[in-house]
Amino acid sequence: MLLLLRREEGQGLAEYALILSLIAILAVTALFLMSGKLDTLLSTIGNKL
């Protein structure tokens, strides 16, 4: 019984790790795809100041 509880806790931890890694991958991908637009926007704002 005690071993079963430990396995469930480990499984929950693994699921959280997978979710966090998926979020990190999506965030990096979004930043990579939008980097050109962000660079242009920040340059435009900097030039107007």
N, C-alpha and C positions, 0 to 999 in steps of 0.2 A: 504493500500500500504506500509506504513512504517513497519507494523508488518511482512509483507512478506519478506522485506529486512532483518530484524533482524533474521528471521528464516533461511534464506539462509546463513547468516554469521555464525550462530550457527552450521549449518550443515557442512559448510566448516571447521570450527574449530574441529568439531567432527571427520571429515574424516582425518585431519592432525594428530589428537591424535591417531586414530586407526593405521595409517601408522607408526607413531613413535613407538607405542607399539609393532607392528609387527616386526619392525627392531630391537628393543631392545631384543625381545624374540629370534629372529634368531641369534643375536650376542652372547647372553648368551649360547644358545644351541651349537653354533659353538665352543665357548671357552671351554665348558664342554666336548664336544666330542674330541677336540684336546688337552686337557690339559696334557694327558699322553705323547703325542709326543713332546709337547713343553717342558715339564719337562725334558725329556730325552735329547733333543737337547741342552737346556741350561746347563744341567749337563755336557754333553760332552764338550761343549765349555769352561766351567769353569775349568774342569779337564785339558784341554790342555793348558790353560793359566798358 
